[in-house]
Amino acid sequence: MIIRKTRLLILLCTFCTLLPVYAQQPLFDEFKKAAGDYAALYTNRVEVGYSPYLYVNHPYWDTDEFQKGAVCYNGLLYTDVPLRYDTYKKQLVVITPEKRILLLVDMRKVDYFVIGEKKFMPHNDTYAALLYDGPQMKLTQYTLCKMGPSVEKGRVSYKQFEKRARFVLSKGGMEYMVTSRSSFLKLFPDYKKQLKRYVKEQNLSFNALYRAETLTALTKYADSLTNKK
């Protein structure tokens, strides 16, 4: 097993270097044989990460740790794959079987992916997490990530990322940005009283830490109200 993993690592490193086309094919054939059915995911560029000596935080969705997930890639579903999503570069990152090389997945071929319990779907030029998918409406969340001003720590300057969550409610063939209780309630003028009462009874908070859970609960409840109409 150790010999096989070492051989896979050597083949992958060799394949990722800039070799002439006539030399790449035999190496790719060997790599594909060693990597098995998942070889297609491991043929893009190596990820250039974010050193803690240069950055004070990271741009990944939720955590910089790899989580078990799945990728629908070029029409084929690959399961039990360690993944993380870079919201700044808008790139899905996969780790090779020997857990030594981090590679960027070719996003042109990604139909959707799943990290943990969240399914991510294409949304404009990024991917959004599907929070609720009901009979009449859908709620998704994506992250706007940009490079913020540098910060000083111990007389050392570090780069930092600024991340902002954005929530989109889809209903009636239209998409609406929702950021607060008032922006959500404006979309349901006939059910304001019921929704306000639900927020109070469930003690829902629109604090940034709980906003995703709150909007998900509200969307589900609003869907049930309109579905009864």
N, C-alpha and C positions, 0 to 999 in steps of 0.2 A: 504494500500500500504506500509506504514512504517513497519507494523507488518510482511508483506510478505518479505520485503527486509532484515529485521533483522533476520528472520528465515533462509533465504538463506545464509546470512553471517555466522551464527552459524553452519549450516550444512556443508558449504564449509570448514571452519576452522577445524571442527571435522574430515571431510573426509581426509584432507591433513596430519593429524597427523599419526604417526606410530601405527596403531591399528592392532590387530590380523585379519586375513583374514575373519574369521567367523563373525566378528563384522562390517566389512566394507560394506558388501553387502546391509544390510538394510539401512544404512546411505546413500550409493550411490543412492539407489532407491529413497529415499526421496529428495536428492539433485537434481537428474535428473528431478524429477517431478516439483520441484520449479524453476529450471533453464530453463526448456523447451527444445526446440530442440537444443539449443546451449550448452547444458551441456558437450558435448564431448570436447569442447575447454577449459573447466575449470577443468581438472582433472590431470594436470601435477604439477610440483614443483612451489613453490612460488619464485618469482624473488628476488634475493639479489641485491639491487640497488647500486648506487654510491653516497655516501654522499658528499655534497659540502665542508664538513669539512676535507675530505680526498683527493678529486680529484679537479683539477683545470678546467677540462672540462669533456665532456661525450663522449661515443663511439657510440651513436645512429645515424642512418641514418638521415641526414638533421637536425633534432630537437629532443629534449628529450620529447617534448609534444606528447601526443597521438593524432593521426589523424584518421579520419573515413576511414575505408577500408573494405577489404573482404579477406576471406581465403578459398581456395579450400583444404579442409581437408579430407583425406581418401575418396576422390572421391565426396564429397559433398561441395557445395558452401555456405558459411556463409557470409552474407552481413551486412553492417552497424555496423561493429565491430571496436571499438577504438583499434588502433594498434601502435606499434613502433618496429623498428628492431635494435637489438644490433649487430653492426658489429664486435665487439671484441669477444663476446661469440658466435656469429653467431646464435642468438636466436631471435625468434619472441615473443614479449610480448603482452599479452592481458589483459585488465582490466575487472573485473567482473561487472555485471549490476549495483551493488550498488556503483561502483567506489571506492572501498576501498582496494581490494586485487589485486595485480599484479601477473600474472602467466605466466610461460614459456610454449609456445605451443610445443607439441611433434613434432619436425621437421622431424622425420621419416615418418610422415603422411601428411606433407604439400606438395601438388603438385605445388602450386604457391600462391602468395598473392598480394594484391593491397593496396598501401598506397597513399592516395590522388589520383593523376592521373597516378601514376607509377605502372606498373605491374612488379613483381619480380619473376624471374625464377631461378631454380637451376643452379649453375655454379660451377663445381668441389665441394668443401666443403663449399661453401657459396651460397648466392643468389644475382643475378645481376638484375638491373633495365633495362627494355626494353625501350630504347630511340627511336629506329626506327625499324620498321619491314616492309620492302618493298618487291617488286616483286623478286629482285635478291640479296638483301643484308640486313643485320641486324646489329644494333649497340646496345651494352649493356654496362652498367657501374656497376662496383662493387667497394667495398672499402676494402683496406688492412688496418687493424687496429692492432696496437701493443702497448704495454706499453712502454712509452718513459722514459727518465731520469726525476728524480724528480726536481721540481722547488721550489725556496724559495720565500715566500711572507710574509712580516712582521715577519721574523725570524721563520716562520712556513714552514715545508716541505710538499709539496703536490705531489701526483702522477698525471701524465698526460698521455693522449693517443695521439699517432701519427697516423693520418689518411691520406691515399693517395688514390686518385681516380685512377682507372684503366679502360680503355675503350677498348673494343674488337669489331672489325669489322669482320663480318662473310660474306664470299662470295665464291661462287664456291666450297662449301663444306669444306672450310678452315677457320681458325680463325687467325686474325692478331691483335697484340697489337698496338694501335695508341696512341701516347702521344703528338705529335706536328704536325705542318703543313707539315714538310718534311716527317715524317713517314707516313702521310696520302697520300701525293702526290706520294710516291714511289709505292703505290698499284695501281695507275692509270696512268701509263706512257703515254698512248695515249691521256689523257685528262688534262695534267698538265696545259696547257695554259688556258683552259676554267676554271679550278678550281682556278687558281691563280687570274684570272680576277674576278671571283665570290667573292672570299675573299675580294678583294679590293673594288668592287662595293657595297658589303653588309657591309663593314667596320667590318668584323668579327675579334674577338680578341681571342687569344689562352691563355690569362691569366687564371689562375686556376679558377677564379670566373666565367668565361664565357665559359670554355672549353666544358662543356657538351652541351650547346646550339649551340656553333660553330660547333662541330663535328656532331651534329644531323643535322644541316642545310646542311653541306657539304656532309654528307652521302646521304641525300635525293636528293641533286642536282646531285651527282655522279650516283646515281641509275637511275635518269631520263636520264642522258647522255648515259649510257650503254644500257638502255632500248630502245633507239632510233636506236641503231646500228643494 
